[in-house]
Amino acid sequence: MTGSDAAAPAVDTSRPHPARVYDWWLGGKDNYPVDEELARRILAVDGTVVRGARANRRFMHRAVRTAAEAGIRQFLDIGTGIPTEPNLHQVAQEVAPESKVVYADNDPIVLRHAQALLHSTPEGATNYVHADVRDPDTILRLAAETLDFSQPIALSLVALTHYLDDDAYELLQRYVAELAPGSYLILSQVTPDLSPAAIEKAAEQFRRSGTPFFPRSLAEFSRFFDGLELLGPGVIPVSGWRPGPEDVAAQAEGIVPVYSGVARKV
């Protein structure tokens, strides 16, 4: 279901949801005690998670701006999470107001925000698909109501693949296969490489809460970009990908255990 036609399902407040946990780390208010409890438990074992969440958002901004400045005018953001300012459509449309954006997520709270968002943007410029990343047929079919898949699209899955098991490689290939040449793939992913003990403890907290969690090494994360042309500086810790002044300052606090990369389909 898309846009304002989507009926909001009931919010399950009995178990945490990654989008709402992430919202708590970003200082948002759209979360529940169960989400805050898990967010605090993870923060207790991995003190980098708040900095990592903020670094992820800044990476998304820079990557989207890079794609838009390269001429991309269509964006598909899967696992969008609860919107924060500026959100992806605002970054893209600041560069090119004609940019079209489709968001996709499976959390009812995100759906409610998306419905409000659709009323605040030009008609037809922004749309929302309420579906799970593991259902590519639905997401691609509904996204095609807004986006033209015969033209380049920037596909964004920021801080999402670490919630997906090894089927994630085949799943990503399914999405990329539908993209026209010249499209972009924007990814970030938690890694055990830079802080193995803390990340294992954080992963265990996620798993105990019922959320699968799969940190990946540099080689495992880089595999998502097989067959694509990586943009410089390649796969790199998230704050180091074409950093702005705020990212340079953040790196002084230490590297967060998150890899990032942007690649182009040729």
C-alpha positions as CSV (number, residue, x, y, z in Angstrom):
1,M,0.0,0.0,0.0
2,T,1.2,3.5,-0.7
3,G,0.7,7.1,0.3
4,S,-2.4,8.2,2.1
5,D,-4.3,5.1,0.9
6,A,-2.3,3.0,3.4
7,A,-4.3,2.2,6.6
8,A,-2.0,2.3,9.6
9,P,-1.8,-1.1,11.3
10,A,-1.6,-1.3,15.1
11,V,1.7,-0.5,16.7
12,D,3.2,-3.4,18.7
13,T,4.6,-1.8,21.9
14,S,5.4,-5.2,23.4
15,R,8.7,-5.6,21.7
16,P,11.3,-3.0,20.4
17,H,11.5,-2.1,16.8
18,P,14.9,-1.1,15.2
19,A,13.4,2.1,13.7
20,R,12.2,3.3,17.1
21,V,15.5,2.2,18.9
22,Y,17.4,4.3,16.3
23,D,15.0,7.2,16.9
24,W,15.9,7.1,20.6
25,W,19.6,7.2,19.8
26,L,19.0,10.2,17.6
27,G,17.1,12.0,20.4
28,G,13.7,11.5,18.9
29,K,10.4,11.2,20.7
30,D,8.7,8.6,18.5
31,N,9.6,5.5,20.6
32,Y,8.2,3.5,23.5
33,P,9.6,2.4,26.9
34,V,10.5,-1.0,25.4
35,D,12.5,0.7,22.7
36,E,14.3,3.0,25.1
37,E,15.1,0.0,27.4
38,L,16.8,-1.8,24.6
39,A,18.5,1.4,23.3
40,R,20.0,2.0,26.8
41,R,21.1,-1.6,27.2
42,I,23.0,-1.5,23.9
43,L,24.5,1.9,24.8
44,A,25.8,0.4,28.0
45,V,27.8,-2.2,26.2
46,D,28.7,-0.1,23.1
47,G,29.3,3.6,23.9
48,T,29.6,4.5,20.1
49,V,26.0,3.8,19.1
50,V,24.7,7.4,19.5
51,R,27.7,8.7,17.6
52,G,27.2,5.9,15.0
53,A,23.5,6.8,14.5
54,R,24.3,10.4,13.9
55,A,27.3,9.6,11.6
56,N,24.9,7.4,9.6
57,R,22.5,10.2,9.1
58,R,25.2,12.6,8.0
59,F,26.6,9.9,5.6
60,M,23.1,9.5,4.1
61,H,22.9,13.3,3.5
62,R,26.3,13.3,1.8
63,A,25.7,10.2,-0.3
64,V,22.3,11.5,-1.5
65,R,23.7,14.9,-2.3
66,T,26.5,13.2,-4.3
67,A,24.0,11.2,-6.3
68,A,21.8,14.3,-6.9
69,E,24.7,16.4,-8.0
70,A,25.6,13.6,-10.4
71,G,22.2,13.9,-12.1
72,I,20.1,11.3,-10.2
73,R,16.5,12.5,-9.9
74,Q,14.9,9.4,-8.4
75,F,15.5,7.8,-5.0
76,L,14.2,4.6,-3.4
77,D,15.0,4.6,0.4
78,I,14.3,1.2,2.0
79,G,14.3,1.0,5.8
80,T,13.8,4.7,6.0
81,G,13.1,4.8,9.7
82,I,11.4,7.7,11.5
83,P,12.0,10.9,9.7
84,T,14.5,13.4,11.0
85,E,15.4,16.8,9.6
86,P,16.6,17.0,7.0
87,N,15.2,13.8,5.6
88,L,16.3,12.2,2.3
89,H,13.7,14.0,0.1
90,Q,14.8,17.3,1.5
91,V,18.4,16.8,0.7
92,A,17.7,15.5,-2.9
93,Q,15.1,18.2,-3.6
94,E,17.4,21.0,-2.3
95,V,19.8,20.0,-5.1
96,A,17.1,19.3,-7.7
97,P,13.5,20.3,-6.7
98,E,12.1,17.9,-9.4
99,S,13.6,14.8,-7.6
100,K,11.1,12.0,-6.8
101,V,11.5,9.9,-3.7
102,V,9.9,6.7,-2.5
103,Y,10.3,5.6,1.1
104,A,9.7,2.0,2.3
105,D,9.5,0.7,5.8
106,N,7.5,-1.8,7.8
107,D,7.0,0.1,11.1
108,P,3.5,1.6,11.6
109,I,4.9,4.6,13.3
110,V,7.0,5.4,10.1
111,L,3.8,5.0,8.1
112,R,2.0,7.6,10.2
113,H,4.9,10.1,9.7
114,A,5.0,9.3,6.0
115,Q,1.3,10.1,5.6
116,A,1.9,13.5,7.2
117,L,5.0,13.9,5.0
118,L,3.0,13.3,1.8
119,H,0.7,16.3,2.6
120,S,3.7,18.6,3.0
121,T,5.5,17.9,-0.3
122,P,4.4,18.6,-3.9
123,E,1.9,16.0,-5.1
124,G,3.6,13.1,-6.8
125,A,7.1,14.0,-5.7
126,T,7.3,11.8,-2.6
127,N,5.5,8.5,-1.9
128,Y,5.7,5.8,0.7
129,V,5.4,2.0,0.6
130,H,4.5,0.1,3.8
131,A,6.3,-3.2,3.2
132,D,9.3,-5.2,4.4
133,V,12.6,-5.1,2.7
134,R,12.3,-8.9,2.4
135,D,9.3,-8.4,0.0
136,P,11.1,-6.9,-3.0
137,D,8.2,-7.7,-5.4
138,T,5.8,-5.5,-3.5
139,I,8.3,-2.7,-2.9
140,L,9.4,-2.6,-6.6
141,R,5.9,-2.9,-7.9
142,L,4.5,0.0,-5.8
143,A,7.6,2.1,-6.2
144,A,7.1,1.9,-9.9
145,E,3.9,3.9,-9.5
146,T,6.2,6.9,-8.7
147,L,9.6,6.0,-10.1
148,D,10.6,5.2,-13.7
149,F,12.8,2.1,-13.5
150,S,14.0,2.6,-17.1
151,Q,15.9,5.7,-15.7
152,P,18.7,5.8,-13.1
153,I,17.6,5.5,-9.4
154,A,19.6,5.9,-6.2
155,L,18.7,2.9,-4.0
156,S,19.5,3.6,-0.3
157,L,19.6,1.0,2.5
158,V,21.4,2.9,5.3
159,A,22.0,0.9,8.5
160,L,19.6,-1.8,7.4
161,T,21.6,-4.8,6.1
162,H,22.9,-5.7,9.6
163,Y,19.3,-6.8,10.3
164,L,19.4,-9.2,7.4
165,D,20.9,-12.7,7.3
166,D,23.0,-14.2,4.5
167,D,20.0,-14.1,2.2
168,A,20.7,-10.3,2.1
169,Y,23.2,-10.8,-0.8
170,E,20.6,-12.4,-3.0
171,L,18.0,-9.9,-1.8
172,L,20.2,-6.9,-2.7
173,Q,20.9,-8.5,-6.1
174,R,17.2,-8.7,-6.7
175,Y,16.8,-5.0,-6.2
176,V,19.9,-4.0,-8.1
177,A,18.9,-6.1,-11.1
178,E,15.8,-3.9,-11.5
179,L,17.9,-0.7,-11.6
180,A,18.9,1.0,-14.9
181,P,22.5,1.6,-15.7
182,G,23.8,4.7,-14.1
183,S,21.9,4.0,-10.9
184,Y,23.5,4.2,-7.4
185,L,23.6,1.9,-4.4
186,I,24.0,3.6,-1.0
187,L,24.8,1.3,2.0
188,S,26.0,1.4,5.5
189,Q,26.5,-1.6,7.9
190,V,27.7,-2.3,11.5
191,T,30.9,-4.2,11.5
192,P,32.8,-6.2,14.2
193,D,36.1,-5.2,12.7
194,L,36.7,-2.0,14.7
195,S,35.2,-3.0,18.1
196,P,34.6,-6.7,18.2
197,A,33.8,-7.2,21.9
198,A,31.4,-4.3,22.1
199,I,29.7,-5.2,18.8
200,E,29.2,-8.8,19.9
201,K,27.6,-7.6,23.2
202,A,25.3,-5.2,21.3
203,A,24.3,-7.9,18.8
204,E,23.4,-10.2,21.7
205,Q,21.2,-7.5,23.1
206,F,19.4,-7.2,19.8
207,R,19.0,-10.9,19.4
208,R,17.6,-11.4,23.0
209,S,15.0,-8.8,22.1
210,G,13.9,-10.8,19.1
211,T,15.7,-8.7,16.5
212,P,18.2,-10.6,14.3
213,F,21.5,-8.8,14.0
214,F,24.4,-9.6,11.7
215,P,27.5,-7.4,11.9
216,R,29.8,-7.9,8.9
217,S,33.5,-7.7,8.2
218,L,35.0,-5.5,5.5
219,A,35.1,-8.3,3.0
220,E,31.5,-9.4,3.8
221,F,30.2,-5.8,3.5
222,S,32.1,-5.2,0.3
223,R,30.5,-8.2,-1.3
224,F,27.2,-6.2,-1.5
225,F,28.9,-4.1,-4.2
226,D,30.1,-7.0,-6.4
227,G,29.6,-6.1,-10.1
228,L,29.2,-2.4,-9.3
229,E,31.6,0.5,-9.7
230,L,32.6,1.9,-6.2
231,L,32.8,5.6,-5.9
232,G,35.9,7.0,-4.1
233,P,37.0,6.6,-1.4
234,G,35.5,3.1,-1.6
235,V,34.3,1.1,1.4
236,I,35.4,3.0,4.5
237,P,34.2,3.8,8.1
238,V,31.1,5.9,7.8
239,S,32.5,9.3,9.1
240,G,35.4,9.0,6.5
241,W,33.2,8.9,3.4
242,R,33.7,12.3,1.8
243,P,33.6,13.9,5.2
244,G,32.3,17.4,5.9
245,P,33.7,19.6,8.8
246,E,31.3,18.0,11.3
247,D,32.4,14.5,10.3
248,V,36.1,15.5,10.7
249,A,35.3,16.8,14.2
250,A,33.4,13.6,15.0
251,Q,36.3,11.4,14.0
252,A,38.4,13.0,16.8
253,E,36.0,11.2,19.2
254,G,37.0,7.9,17.7
255,I,35.9,5.8,14.7
256,V,32.5,4.3,15.0
257,P,32.2,0.6,13.9
258,V,30.1,1.2,10.8
259,Y,31.2,0.7,7.2
260,S,29.7,2.7,4.3
261,G,30.0,2.8,0.5
262,V,28.4,4.1,-2.6
263,A,28.6,2.4,-6.0
264,R,27.3,3.0,-9.5
265,K,25.7,0.4,-11.8
266,V,27.5,0.5,-15.1
